[in-house]
Every structure is written in structure tokens, then in C-alpha cells.
């Protein structure tokens, strides 16, 4: 009797196929899947966790500027339109004009502007509500591993201590 094991990613691909999503292109890519003697593909674990693929640093720059800095791993990118700052009441803050990204044709979203390698955003601290020398907000962003996987929207709580 032949035994086989289905990984979580394979289960996802199978479920997506059953729901009518076009997964054949994904399943044929050697960079994500390889086939062995089994009739089921084996998924490689080459996709980084979001916090590694999009390493984020946040800090206050002398004395009234908030800095968001992403170091984006090679082969990954962030969607420009996904970046937002939200306070504890759900209010979305307007960020200043974001730096120009690279326009690509995305399989799911069509023509979009994205960032590769590094993204630096500065905005005034006065944009945020500050209580007891602390600025609390949630940063949202979404990105992809090029041609492999798009992460769900990442929601990162941020607490910055404001210098007196």
C-alpha cells in the first residue's frame, strides 16, 4: 500500500483548485514545487515569514518626524496602496505623498505600484495622537514573494516613545 502525506500548502492548493481558482500555473513552477515519485507535488519551504521578507524599523527622528523603514528581501515587494497608519479608534491617517515605486502588472490586482529592496517613509509626528509621551498606532501593509505567494494584509501594532 502506498502512503502519502499532504502538507498544509498542498492542501491549500487542492482546496483552491476545487473552488475554481487557477492554481495550475502555481503548481507547475519549479521554484515552489518539485515532484518526486508521488503523484502529489512537494512544496518547498522557500517563502520567508512576512516579518523577515519585509523587515520593518520604526523610530522618531529629531524631534518631530516618524520614520518607517522597510528592508525588503530580494524577490519580494510591497504594494504601495496597502500601506496605511491606523489609530486605536480605527481612524486612518493620511500619509504624505509616498515615494514613487515601480509599476508592475500584478496577476491579481492588474497594474500596481510596488516597492523593491527598501522603502523609507517620513511623516510628521503631529499626524498621530500622542498620550503620555507615547504614540500608538497600527501599521498595515501587504506584499508578495514574486511569482510565488502574496501575503495577507499585515497588521503591526507600533508604540513609539516621544522624547520630551
Kinemage of the C-alpha trace (Angstrom):
@kinemage 1
@onewidth
@group {chain A} dominant
@subgroup {mainchain}
@vectorlist {calphas} color= white
{ca unk a 1} P 0.000 0.000 0.000
{ca unk a 2} L 1.409 3.389 -0.974
{ca unk a 3} L 1.271 6.092 1.697
{ca unk a 4} L 1.482 9.803 1.096
{ca unk a 5} L 1.494 12.967 3.164
{ca unk a 6} L -0.197 16.213 2.128
{ca unk a 7} L 1.343 19.389 3.551
{ca unk a 8} L -0.692 22.429 4.532
{ca unk a 9} L 0.376 24.214 1.339
{ca unk a 10} L -0.646 21.254 -0.793
{ca unk a 11} L -3.997 21.172 0.996
{ca unk a 12} L -4.396 24.860 0.236
{ca unk a 13} L -3.629 24.309 -3.457
{ca unk a 14} L -6.059 21.403 -3.592
{ca unk a 15} L -8.811 23.413 -1.890
{ca unk a 16} L -8.154 26.403 -4.170
{ca unk a 17} L -8.397 24.156 -7.232
{ca unk a 18} L -11.694 22.708 -6.005
{ca unk a 19} L -13.074 26.239 -5.653
{ca unk a 20} L -12.132 27.068 -9.242
{ca unk a 21} L -9.018 29.184 -8.638
{ca unk a 22} L -6.383 28.907 -11.405
{ca unk a 23} L -3.611 27.143 -9.482
{ca unk a 24} L -2.130 25.182 -12.399
{ca unk a 25} L 0.461 27.863 -13.130
{ca unk a 26} L 1.462 27.963 -9.488
{ca unk a 27} L 1.717 24.181 -9.241
{ca unk a 28} L 3.943 23.990 -12.338
{ca unk a 29} L 6.605 26.404 -11.064
{ca unk a 30} L 9.827 24.606 -10.193
{ca unk a 31} L 10.841 27.355 -7.789
{ca unk a 32} L 7.918 26.497 -5.496
{ca unk a 33} L 7.139 22.865 -6.196
{ca unk a 34} L 9.087 19.839 -7.203
{ca unk a 35} L 7.708 16.434 -7.935
{ca unk a 36} L 9.035 13.164 -6.639
{ca unk a 37} L 7.754 9.679 -7.285
{ca unk a 38} L 4.448 10.665 -5.668
{ca unk a 39} L 1.661 11.960 -7.858
{ca unk a 40} L 1.349 14.891 -5.416
{ca unk a 41} L 3.779 17.811 -5.627
{ca unk a 42} L 6.007 18.533 -2.637
{ca unk a 43} L 6.058 22.160 -1.524
{ca unk a 44} L 9.412 23.673 -0.688
{ca unk a 45} L 9.580 25.963 2.319
{ca unk a 46} L 11.324 28.798 0.477
{ca unk a 47} L 8.839 31.532 1.365
{ca unk a 48} L 10.010 33.720 4.244
{ca unk a 49} L 7.751 34.785 7.098
{ca unk a 50} L 6.367 38.278 6.395
{ca unk a 51} L 8.399 39.898 9.194
{ca unk a 52} L 11.617 38.616 7.576
{ca unk a 53} L 10.644 39.366 3.981
{ca unk a 54} L 9.605 42.921 4.917
{ca unk a 55} L 11.834 43.820 7.899
{ca unk a 56} L 10.341 46.960 9.447
{ca unk a 57} L 12.021 49.566 11.646
{ca unk a 58} L 10.104 52.454 13.183
{ca unk a 59} L 11.511 55.375 15.135
{ca unk a 60} L 11.194 59.081 15.813
{ca unk a 61} L 13.718 61.289 14.072
{ca unk a 62} L 14.736 64.513 15.784
{ca unk a 63} L 12.349 65.680 17.231
{ca unk a 64} L 9.055 65.549 15.361
{ca unk a 65} L 9.269 63.092 12.481
{ca unk a 66} L 8.127 59.466 12.426
{ca unk a 67} L 10.202 57.175 10.235
{ca unk a 68} L 9.014 53.882 8.758
{ca unk a 69} L 11.785 51.880 7.107
{ca unk a 70} L 11.283 48.570 5.337
{ca unk a 71} L 14.246 46.447 4.249
{ca unk a 72} L 12.667 44.218 1.599
{ca unk a 73} L 14.379 40.941 0.765
{ca unk a 74} L 15.361 40.161 -2.806
{ca unk a 75} L 12.468 38.591 -4.704
{ca unk a 76} L 9.800 40.292 -2.569
{ca unk a 77} L 7.822 43.516 -2.947
{ca unk a 78} L 5.318 45.719 -1.075
{ca unk a 79} L 2.153 47.161 -2.592
{ca unk a 80} L 2.067 50.954 -2.352
{ca unk a 81} L -1.715 51.153 -1.929
{ca unk a 82} L -1.673 48.744 1.019
{ca unk a 83} L 0.361 50.999 3.325
{ca unk a 84} L -1.686 52.767 5.980
{ca unk a 85} L -1.458 54.040 9.548
{ca unk a 86} L -4.492 53.441 11.769
{ca unk a 87} L -5.069 54.707 15.328
{ca unk a 88} L -6.724 52.741 18.153
{ca unk a 89} L -10.130 54.151 17.166
{ca unk a 90} L -9.831 52.869 13.601
{ca unk a 91} L -9.084 56.319 12.112
{ca unk a 92} L -6.833 56.046 9.051
{ca unk a 93} L -4.195 58.759 8.959
{ca unk a 94} L -3.197 60.360 5.707
{ca unk a 95} L 0.446 59.787 4.975
{ca unk a 96} L 2.357 62.310 2.924
{ca unk a 97} L 2.941 61.548 -0.711
{ca unk a 98} L 4.676 58.203 -0.840
{ca unk a 99} L 7.865 57.755 -2.836
{ca unk a 100} L 7.454 56.600 -6.411
{ca unk a 101} L 7.556 52.839 -6.752
{ca unk a 102} L 7.899 50.588 -9.751
{ca unk a 103} L 4.772 49.921 -11.807
{ca unk a 104} L 4.207 46.214 -12.482
{ca unk a 105} L 1.406 44.104 -13.916
{ca unk a 106} L 0.113 42.040 -10.996
{ca unk a 107} L -1.774 38.794 -11.639
{ca unk a 108} L -4.454 39.654 -9.087
{ca unk a 109} L -4.593 43.481 -8.983
{ca unk a 110} L -3.600 44.498 -12.507
{ca unk a 111} L -1.297 47.492 -12.878
{ca unk a 112} L 0.055 48.446 -9.443
{ca unk a 113} L 2.901 50.409 -7.933
{ca unk a 114} L 5.233 48.381 -5.714
{ca unk a 115} L 8.472 48.746 -3.773
{ca unk a 116} L 11.527 46.517 -4.023
{ca unk a 117} L 14.636 46.450 -1.773
{ca unk a 118} L 13.899 49.371 0.576
{ca unk a 119} L 11.155 51.812 1.428
{ca unk a 120} L 11.587 54.886 3.617
{ca unk a 121} L 8.582 56.970 4.667
{ca unk a 122} L 8.772 60.054 6.873
{ca unk a 123} L 5.741 61.874 8.238
{ca unk a 124} L 5.099 64.484 10.956
{ca unk a 125} L 4.605 63.187 14.486
{ca unk a 126} L 1.737 65.668 14.781
{ca unk a 127} L -0.176 63.372 12.422
{ca unk a 128} L -0.581 60.908 15.314
{ca unk a 129} L -2.379 61.161 18.647
{ca unk a 130} L 0.224 61.289 21.425
{ca unk a 131} L -0.709 60.471 25.020
{ca unk a 132} L 1.733 60.316 27.950
{ca unk a 133} L 4.702 60.738 25.601
{ca unk a 134} L 3.622 57.674 23.627
{ca unk a 135} L 2.360 57.356 20.084
{ca unk a 136} L 0.395 54.148 19.490
{ca unk a 137} L -0.781 53.160 16.037
{ca unk a 138} L -1.192 50.176 13.772
{ca unk a 139} L 0.716 49.921 10.544
{ca unk a 140} L -0.868 47.946 7.710
{ca unk a 141} L 0.926 46.722 4.620
{ca unk a 142} L 0.809 43.875 2.125
{ca unk a 143} L 3.404 42.344 -0.141
{ca unk a 144} L 4.313 39.325 -2.208
{ca unk a 145} L 7.082 36.854 -2.869
{ca unk a 146} L 7.470 37.477 -6.602
{ca unk a 147} L 5.712 34.785 -8.666
{ca unk a 148} L 5.150 32.616 -5.571
{ca unk a 149} L 2.851 33.918 -2.899
{ca unk a 150} L 1.021 37.055 -1.771
{ca unk a 151} L 0.815 37.556 1.963
{ca unk a 152} L -2.418 38.558 3.655
{ca unk a 153} L -2.612 42.137 4.894
{ca unk a 154} L -0.061 42.531 7.692
{ca unk a 155} L -1.218 44.470 10.743
{ca unk a 156} L 1.607 45.548 13.060
{ca unk a 157} L 0.968 47.428 16.317
{ca unk a 158} L 3.583 50.160 16.857
{ca unk a 159} L 4.401 52.027 20.071
{ca unk a 160} L 6.862 54.906 19.893
{ca unk a 161} L 8.148 56.830 22.899
{ca unk a 162} L 8.118 60.539 22.158
{ca unk a 163} L 11.113 62.475 23.524
{ca unk a 164} L 10.193 65.232 25.984
